[in-house]
Amino acid sequence: MFVGALLALAGCSRSTAAEVTIGRAAVPPPTTTVESPATPVTFRVASFDVEGPGKAASVEAVRAAVLKTLDAYLEAGVLTPLRSGGPAGELGPLFTARAAAHMAATADRNAFIDEGLPPAPRIVALASALRLAGLAGPDGVVVLVSARMDLRLVAAGQVATVTIARDADLVLVADGGAWKIDSYRVRVSRDSSDSPGSTVTGS
């Protein structure tokens, strides 16, 4: 059942979808030690299971490569604009051409990237977990990896405190010597201490 679901997720008719919710909430100040701009916030791999007809080879290498891609996304698409209040970094190399073109043509960028918010030099990672599942072929080569993302941050600045909760289902494939995001479903909510409620969706 697991392999069938994974194959369905990675099939030729891969879909992309994203949803963004922005609203007002009474966000208490962080009670834990906040991250300074110099302290990295990174993902933690909670699990990595590989299924397939052959014994998976180079699992640790695949795990490290997928984590590198998603940490690069986290830094460029989330932490960089949150800390500065400016634009995101370069994300193109982290997506396949197909996924990048789809994101550029839709509102999905708003679900992936935290731009347009007041600068928040203090960031607390409440959760930053990844659950990975790979599919290996008969030769043992891992051909795709699905990633379930649970990312929750509190970004505290002088203007406002924003709580960001992002969950996503991503499919990554090997492309050009790196693992890249090829399809996705993303949902993000941003609860700010000073903004009116609104909802934006994209698919």
Phi and psi in degrees as a GROMACS rama.xvg file:
@    title "Ramachandran Plot"
@    xaxis  label "Phi"
@    yaxis  label "Psi"
@TYPE xy
-61.237  -45.8122  PHE-2
-65.8918  -40.2055  VAL-3
-61.2503  -43.1469  GLY-4
-65.0735  -39.121  ALA-5
-67.5458  -40.281  LEU-6
-65.8702  -38.5842  LEU-7
-62.2613  -39.2876  ALA-8
-64.4807  -34.0274  LEU-9
-100.614  11.2136  ALA-10
-69.4575  177.753  GLY-11
-64.4181  -25.806  CYS-12
-95.7767  38.4327  SER-13
-54.2035  135.807  ARG-14
-107.894  156.665  SER-15
-127.112  137.048  THR-16
-151.952  150.681  ALA-17
-150.789  150.422  ALA-18
-140.416  137.818  GLU-19
-124.795  134.067  VAL-20
-125.693  127.831  THR-21
-124.867  125.224  ILE-22
-151.605  173.79  GLY-23
-91.0338  136.803  ARG-24
-151.136  150.926  ALA-25
-81.1083  98.444  ALA-26
-99.1217  114.286  VAL-27
-70.3383  154.207  PRO-28
-64.2498  148.908  PRO-29
-57.3843  137.799  PRO-30
-102.444  -5.60882  THR-31
-100.485  168.938  THR-32
-65.9671  125.474  THR-33
-82.199  155.075  VAL-34
-80.6015  137.468  GLU-35
-84.0273  162.561  SER-36
-56.9248  -27.1983  PRO-37
-84.3689  -11.5862  ALA-38
-90.284  120.31  THR-39
-70.6418  140.974  PRO-40
-107.992  120.144  VAL-41
-131.234  168.311  THR-42
-80.9695  153.689  PHE-43
-118.942  127.21  ARG-44
-82.1973  109.568  VAL-45
-78.9562  -30.9406  ALA-46
-161.653  154.644  SER-47
-147.312  105.644  PHE-48
-110.662  137.232  ASP-49
-120.846  130.482  VAL-50
-119.215  158.439  GLU-51
151.826  166.874  GLY-52
-69.8199  -22.5141  PRO-53
-111.88  157.597  GLY-54
-68.9098  124.228  LYS-55
-66.1043  135.792  ALA-56
-109.782  152.66  ALA-57
55.9315  39.4639  SER-58
-60.9244  -43.0041  VAL-59
-65.2  -35.9786  GLU-60
-66.0193  -41.159  ALA-61
-65.7697  -44.724  VAL-62
-56.7541  -46.2906  ARG-63
-65.064  -38.6659  ALA-64
-69.9347  -41.1302  ALA-65
-65.5874  -43.3392  VAL-66
-62.1296  -38.3202  LEU-67
-60.6254  -43.6718  LYS-68
-63.7369  -46.1059  THR-69
-73.6532  -31.8649  LEU-70
-66.4418  -36.8117  ASP-71
-64.9153  -40.1984  ALA-72
-61.1908  -46.9793  TYR-73
-57.4253  -43.9827  LEU-74
-69.6759  -47.6551  GLU-75
-78.0447  -39.2696  ALA-76
-92.7538  -20.9395  GLY-77
-118.176  -61.5192  VAL-78
-69.707  -41.9559  LEU-79
-59.2342  -53.265  THR-80
-68.4419  -31.2003  PRO-81
-65.358  -45.4132  LEU-82
-68.2203  -37.0802  ARG-83
-96.8284  -23.5604  SER-84
75.994  6.00573  GLY-85
-104.388  -159.575  GLY-86
-75.1133  162.833  PRO-87
-73.8967  164.79  ALA-88
-79.3494  -170.594  GLY-89
-76.2377  121.234  GLU-90
-111.659  -13.3595  LEU-91
-49.9579  -47.6436  GLY-92
-66.2189  -9.56865  PRO-93
-91.9482  -7.12236  LEU-94
-120.064  149.814  PHE-95
-68.0455  163.201  THR-96
-59.4095  -39.9063  ALA-97
-63.4204  -47.2854  ARG-98
-67.6609  -39.2748  ALA-99
-63.9918  -40.5379  ALA-100
-65.8486  -39.6975  ALA-101
-65.8158  -44.4671  HIS-102
-63.5115  -38.4515  MET-103
-67.6342  -26.1108  ALA-104
-93.5658  -0.168871  ALA-105
-130.461  -176.052  THR-106
-87.3322  8.36399  ALA-107
-63.5482  -25.009  ASP-108
-55.1933  -35.0195  ARG-109
-64.7262  -24.7602  ASN-110
-82.3335  -30.6341  ALA-111
-83.7221  -32.0479  PHE-112
-121.134  136.564  ILE-113
-101.526  67.0657  ASP-114
-95.4163  163.231  GLU-115
78.3893  14.1868  GLY-116
-105.414  155.869  LEU-117
-59.7401  146.944  PRO-118
-54.9076  137.487  PRO-119
-135.494  89.0715  ALA-120
-69.1519  -16.207  PRO-121
-109.098  118.472  ARG-122
-128.309  129.015  ILE-123
-109.932  128.129  VAL-124
-92.7861  106.626  ALA-125
-79.5444  -29.9185  LEU-126
-156.444  141.273  ALA-127
-153.376  56.2283  SER-128
-102.201  146.721  ALA-129
-123.8  134.49  LEU-130
-115.814  114.723  ARG-131
-103.853  145.379  LEU-132
-139.091  125.145  ALA-133
-111.257  157.435  GLY-134
-122.019  121.972  LEU-135
-108.109  144.3  ALA-136
-82.429  -177.353  GLY-137
-59.0451  -26.8698  PRO-138
-84.3124  0.861844  ASP-139
85.6122  -1.54849  GLY-140
-80.9569  128.16  VAL-141
-73.913  121.242  VAL-142
-100.197  -22.0337  VAL-143
-157.183  158.223  LEU-144
-135.373  128.897  VAL-145
-97.3353  144.426  SER-146
-129.947  121.642  ALA-147
-95.653  117.398  ARG-148
-104.189  133.654  MET-149
-127.418  103.252  ASP-150
-125.787  118.289  LEU-151
-131.687  123.856  ARG-152
-128.732  150.17  LEU-153
-116.533  118.256  VAL-154
-108.077  110.79  ALA-155
-107.319  121.009  ALA-156
-128.056  -177.187  GLY-157
-72.2474  -28.7549  GLN-158
-86.605  -43.4023  VAL-159
-158.07  161.981  ALA-160
-112.72  128.001  THR-161
-120.499  129.158  VAL-162
-101.295  124.529  THR-163
-117.786  123.428  ILE-164
-120.075  119.35  ALA-165
-128.08  124.473  ARG-166
-123.886  143.077  ASP-167
-149.78  151.493  ALA-168
-118.01  115.638  ASP-169
-117.125  150.124  LEU-170
-120.305  124.94  VAL-171
-113.483  144.364  LEU-172
-131.893  157.22  VAL-173
-75.2142  127.881  ALA-174
-151.968  116.226  ASP-175
63.9948  33.7908  GLY-176
85.2751  5.05304  GLY-177
-140.648  161.298  ALA-178
-91.4357  127.383  TRP-179
-127.296  153.234  LYS-180
-73.2072  123.45  ILE-181
-110.661  -26.5053  ASP-182
-153.159  162.164  SER-183
-161.299  155.46  TYR-184
-134.08  123.661  ARG-185
-131.439  137.967  VAL-186
-132.191  131.565  ARG-187
-137.35  139.929  VAL-188
-122.578  139.051  SER-189
-125.331  112.559  ARG-190
-106.587  113.556  ASP-191
-108.763  148.141  SER-192
-75.7461  -6.75453  SER-193
-139.368  15.3574  ASP-194
-117.955  146.646  SER-195
-71.0515  160.903  PRO-196
-76.2462  140.516  GLY-197
-159.453  157.185  SER-198
-130.953  135.729  THR-199
-128.906  132.87  VAL-200
-124.896  153.615  THR-201
-150.75  148.189  GLY-202
